[in-house]
Amino acid sequence: MDIALQQVEYSYAKGTPFEKRALYEVNAVIPSNSYTAIIGHTGSGKSTLLLHLNGLLKPTEGEVRIGDLTITSETKGKALKDVRKHVGIVFQFPEHQLFEETVEKDIMFGPMNFGVPEEEARRRALELIELLGLPSDVSQKSPFELSGGQMRRVAIAGVLAFKPSILILDEPTAGLDPRGRKEIMELFARLHKEEGLTTILVTHSMEDAARYADQIIVMHEGRSVLSGTPEEVFAEEELLSSFRLGLPRSVAFQRDVEKLIGKPLGGIALTEEQLSASIAAALKEEGGQ
């Protein structure tokens, strides 16, 4: 299900003395089944933009199209619920979304809220407990008895349980250590492929954007200012710097190596693995001369 934003503008507290413009004429296309990263410095409009993608916010001007569904400033009621059937959001610290007395009930809440029968919702909950690598005996435990990492997986299961075709991740690794961050991001990458999801990652991590995304949208001061593949976006080093954004560590290190050896290594190394391969190839070429 494709997503298209056309001339989307949004103002908080519109028409009051406290009115503040957050988005300006944002245009973007997110193809079905793609993995898109939205990056930008704090206050660039990333979080405001993502809230438009399931109708938690409605554009002051312009429109958001999700497949055949359209959200404008006039959209109400059932139309917004129809959008939310297709779009799941994993917020920062998703464990804060937990509230039921058992893990099973917490995961079942979303699908039952959209009319899924209780037994089917229970079946989905048990499947997701296994899919997300949780112990089989957690279903009847309180989610608040679990470790932080397990609580986060339960919250993610609750989003996946109503089978969204679009999954939005708002800084999903916030507060995790490096190992936990890698585990969660690899989990989302696997779900993206296995479930055929359209995945949208809002992140401050240039490394995650480079490693996982098919395309990147750059936000700056409420505007979409740059988009393209990771290779295209991270090739615009001076432009990114003007938006107060850096490069992935692998690309920054690549530039240091290129200065040291006095020649380019080839294409942009978006990951440490690509950088290692590029350096090995350059050394082999140097040794063969």
Disulfide bonds with the S-S distance in Angstrom:
none
